[in-house]
Amino acid sequence: MQFVFDLDGTICFKGQPLTQEICAALDECLAMEHEIIFASARPIRDLLPVLPEKYHRLRMVGGNGAFRNADGSIEVNSFDKSTCKQLFDIIGVHQLSYLIDSSWDYSYTGEQTHPIYQNIDPLKSAKNVPIDLLENVVKMVLFTSNAEIQKSLETLPLTLHLHQDEGILDLSPEGIDKWAGLQQLGVKENEFIAFGNDSNDICMFEAAKESICIGNHSVAKEHATIQITADQVAKTILHMSEKYLKQEIEVK
């Protein structure tokens, strides 16, 4: 069975690396010959540092589906030039702060005290460059939750997630979300188990055989098979790993 894990708020908390308890549960899952795939809002650049190096060989979806990493090769879906221009115009008119990711480098104008900034390029392997020097635009975070700005963005060909608690709008190219990224890796509907905690995980929950919502997100939990607390994550990984090991043995 394939197991798909979101990172922040699911198996990774407050930007810190995975705990020993979570890693032990993931190791058991792998030992039972399940496949583990990580699916995060982070670009691959910022996803790798919170994972032990032994997991870097596993397949990953980053940037809410805009990045895919398989066999050490990163592929991306980028915004088209017309959409980029319209987004840059909106940023300019409203004087918005932002985090914009290209294939590897990024452009950031937000506050250095913002939690998002603490998770950007911890290994210092990329450059913070001016917006007009980005190679391409793969993912964008706007530091606003203004309803009128959101409405104007919804008229553009893109995928939008509002994170009200953080006061940000998270943008990906049109038709790109975590489930789309997983499909590009060959994952099939109803053939994986999904763990997540936020609105950007709902697309995975709807396609999964079973889905586990960590925490109390008002919408995400309604689309999940079960809802658990953060201290139940490791135990639930083990339970699901054992459950689907037995089912696969019975099928054989």
C-alpha positions as CSV (number, residue, x, y, z in Angstrom):
1,M,0.0,0.0,0.0
2,Q,1.1,3.6,-0.6
3,F,1.1,5.9,2.4
4,V,1.1,9.7,1.6
5,F,2.1,12.1,4.3
6,D,1.7,15.9,4.5
7,L,4.5,17.4,6.6
8,D,3.7,20.6,8.6
9,G,1.0,20.0,11.2
10,T,0.8,16.3,10.3
11,I,4.2,14.6,11.0
12,C,6.3,17.7,11.4
13,F,5.5,20.4,14.0
14,K,6.6,24.0,14.4
15,G,9.1,23.6,11.6
16,Q,11.1,21.1,13.5
17,P,12.5,17.9,12.0
18,L,10.6,14.7,12.5
19,T,10.7,13.2,16.0
20,Q,12.3,9.9,16.8
21,E,8.8,8.5,17.5
22,I,7.5,9.5,14.1
23,C,10.6,8.2,12.3
24,A,10.3,4.8,14.1
25,A,6.7,4.5,13.0
26,L,7.7,5.4,9.4
27,D,10.5,2.9,9.5
28,E,8.1,0.2,10.5
29,C,5.8,1.2,7.7
30,L,8.7,0.8,5.2
31,A,9.7,-2.5,6.8
32,M,6.3,-3.9,6.0
33,E,7.0,-3.0,2.4
34,H,4.6,-0.2,2.1
35,E,5.7,2.8,0.0
36,I,5.9,6.2,1.7
37,I,5.4,9.4,-0.3
38,F,5.6,12.9,1.2
39,A,3.3,15.6,-0.1
40,S,3.9,19.1,1.3
41,A,3.1,22.7,0.6
42,R,6.9,23.3,0.9
43,P,9.0,23.3,-2.2
44,I,11.4,20.3,-2.4
45,R,14.2,22.7,-1.3
46,D,12.6,23.3,2.1
47,L,11.0,19.8,2.4
48,L,14.3,17.9,2.5
49,P,15.9,19.6,5.6
50,V,13.2,18.4,8.0
51,L,13.5,14.8,6.8
52,P,16.2,12.4,7.9
53,E,18.6,11.8,5.0
54,K,17.5,8.1,4.7
55,Y,14.1,9.4,3.5
56,H,15.5,11.6,0.8
57,R,15.4,8.7,-1.7
58,L,11.6,8.5,-1.3
59,R,9.3,10.1,-3.8
60,M,7.9,13.5,-2.9
61,V,5.4,16.1,-4.0
62,G,6.1,19.7,-3.0
63,G,4.6,23.1,-3.5
64,N,1.1,21.6,-3.3
65,G,1.8,19.6,-6.4
66,A,3.9,22.0,-8.4
67,F,7.1,20.2,-7.6
68,R,7.7,16.4,-7.9
69,N,10.9,14.6,-6.8
70,A,11.5,11.1,-8.0
71,D,14.9,9.4,-8.2
72,G,16.6,12.7,-7.3
73,S,15.2,14.5,-10.3
74,I,12.9,17.5,-9.6
75,E,10.2,18.4,-12.1
76,V,7.9,21.4,-11.9
77,N,4.7,23.0,-13.2
78,S,5.1,26.7,-13.6
79,F,2.7,29.6,-14.0
80,D,2.4,30.9,-17.6
81,K,3.7,34.3,-18.4
82,S,0.3,35.9,-18.8
83,T,-0.8,34.8,-15.4
84,C,2.5,35.8,-13.8
85,K,2.1,39.4,-15.2
86,Q,-1.4,39.6,-13.8
87,L,-0.2,38.3,-10.4
88,F,2.7,40.8,-10.4
89,D,0.2,43.6,-11.2
90,I,-2.0,42.7,-8.3
91,I,1.1,42.5,-6.0
92,G,2.1,46.0,-7.2
93,V,-1.3,47.6,-6.9
94,H,-1.9,46.4,-3.4
95,Q,1.7,46.5,-2.3
96,L,1.6,42.9,-1.1
97,S,4.5,41.1,0.6
98,Y,5.2,37.7,-0.9
99,L,7.2,34.5,-1.1
100,I,7.6,33.3,-4.7
101,D,9.4,30.1,-5.5
102,S,11.1,29.2,-8.8
103,S,12.6,25.8,-9.5
104,W,15.1,26.4,-6.7
105,D,15.7,30.1,-5.9
106,Y,13.0,32.3,-4.4
107,S,12.0,35.9,-3.8
108,Y,10.8,37.0,-0.4
109,T,9.7,40.4,0.9
110,G,7.7,39.4,4.0
111,E,8.7,40.0,7.6
112,Q,11.7,38.1,8.9
113,T,9.8,37.3,12.0
114,H,7.0,35.5,10.1
115,P,7.0,31.7,10.8
116,I,7.2,31.0,7.0
117,Y,10.5,32.9,6.8
118,Q,12.0,30.6,9.4
119,N,11.4,27.6,7.1
120,I,12.8,29.1,3.9
121,D,16.0,27.4,2.7
122,P,17.5,26.4,6.1
123,L,20.5,24.8,4.3
124,K,21.2,28.1,2.4
125,S,21.4,26.3,-0.9
126,A,19.3,28.9,-2.8
127,K,19.3,32.6,-3.4
128,N,16.7,35.3,-2.5
129,V,16.6,37.2,-5.7
130,P,14.5,40.1,-7.0
131,I,11.2,39.0,-8.5
132,D,12.2,39.9,-12.1
133,L,15.3,37.6,-11.9
134,L,13.4,34.4,-11.0
135,E,13.9,31.7,-13.6
136,N,10.2,30.8,-13.5
137,V,7.3,31.0,-11.0
138,V,6.2,27.7,-9.6
139,K,4.5,28.6,-6.3
140,M,3.4,31.9,-4.7
141,V,2.4,32.9,-1.2
142,L,0.8,36.3,-0.7
143,F,0.8,37.7,2.8
144,T,-2.9,38.8,2.9
145,S,-6.3,37.3,3.5
146,N,-8.2,40.3,2.1
147,A,-11.5,39.1,0.6
148,E,-11.4,41.5,-2.3
149,I,-7.9,40.5,-3.3
150,Q,-9.0,36.8,-3.1
151,K,-11.9,37.5,-5.4
152,S,-9.7,39.1,-8.0
153,L,-7.3,36.1,-7.8
154,E,-10.1,33.6,-8.2
155,T,-10.8,35.0,-11.7
156,L,-7.3,33.9,-12.8
157,P,-6.2,30.5,-14.0
158,L,-4.7,29.2,-10.8
159,T,-5.3,27.0,-7.7
160,L,-5.8,29.0,-4.5
161,H,-5.8,28.0,-0.9
162,L,-6.7,30.5,1.9
163,H,-5.0,29.9,5.2
164,Q,-7.0,32.2,7.4
165,D,-5.1,31.5,10.6
166,E,-1.8,32.4,9.0
167,G,-3.3,35.3,7.0
168,I,-1.9,34.1,3.7
169,L,-3.1,33.1,0.2
170,D,-1.3,30.1,-1.3
171,L,-1.2,30.0,-5.1
172,S,-0.3,27.2,-7.5
173,P,-0.7,26.9,-11.3
174,E,-4.1,26.0,-12.6
175,G,-5.1,22.4,-12.0
176,I,-2.2,21.8,-9.7
177,D,-2.8,20.4,-6.2
178,K,-1.4,17.6,-4.1
179,W,-3.6,15.0,-5.8
180,A,-2.6,16.2,-9.3
181,G,1.1,15.9,-8.2
182,L,0.5,12.4,-6.9
183,Q,-1.2,11.4,-10.1
184,Q,1.8,12.6,-12.0
185,L,3.9,10.2,-9.9
186,G,1.5,7.4,-10.9
187,V,-0.5,7.1,-7.7
188,K,-4.0,5.8,-8.4
189,E,-7.3,6.7,-6.8
190,N,-8.4,4.5,-3.9
191,E,-5.0,2.9,-3.7
192,F,-3.3,5.0,-1.0
193,I,-3.7,6.1,2.6
194,A,-3.5,9.9,3.2
195,F,-2.4,11.8,6.3
196,G,-3.0,15.5,6.4
197,N,-4.3,18.4,8.4
198,D,-5.3,21.4,6.3
199,S,-7.5,22.5,3.3
200,N,-4.8,21.7,0.8
201,D,-5.0,18.0,1.9
202,I,-8.7,17.7,1.1
203,C,-8.0,16.8,-2.6
204,M,-5.9,13.8,-1.3
205,F,-8.5,12.8,1.3
206,E,-11.2,12.6,-1.4
207,A,-9.1,10.3,-3.6
208,A,-7.6,8.1,-0.9
209,K,-8.8,4.7,0.3
210,E,-8.6,6.0,3.8
211,S,-7.7,9.5,5.1
212,I,-6.5,10.6,8.5
213,C,-7.0,14.3,9.5
214,I,-4.6,15.4,12.3
215,G,-6.1,18.2,14.4
216,N,-9.4,20.0,14.1
217,H,-9.5,21.8,10.8
218,S,-13.2,22.6,10.3
219,V,-13.4,21.6,6.6
220,A,-10.6,19.0,6.2
221,K,-11.9,16.8,9.0
222,E,-15.3,16.5,7.2
223,H,-13.5,14.9,4.3
224,A,-11.4,12.4,6.3
225,T,-12.1,8.9,7.3
226,I,-10.9,9.5,10.9
227,Q,-9.7,12.4,12.9
228,I,-6.9,12.2,15.4
229,T,-4.7,14.4,17.6
230,A,-1.0,15.1,17.1
231,D,0.0,12.7,19.9
232,Q,-1.8,9.8,18.1
233,V,0.1,10.1,14.8
234,A,2.8,7.5,15.4
235,K,0.4,5.0,16.8
236,T,-2.0,5.5,13.9
237,I,0.8,5.0,11.3
238,L,1.6,1.7,12.9
239,H,-2.0,0.7,13.1
240,M,-2.7,1.5,9.4
241,S,0.6,-0.2,8.3
242,E,-0.4,-3.4,10.1
243,K,-4.0,-3.2,8.9
244,Y,-3.0,-3.0,5.2
245,L,-0.2,-5.5,5.5
246,K,-2.7,-8.1,6.7
247,Q,-5.2,-7.1,3.9
248,E,-2.5,-7.5,1.2
249,I,-1.5,-10.9,2.6
250,E,-5.1,-12.0,2.6
251,V,-5.5,-10.9,-1.0
252,K,-2.4,-12.9,-2.0
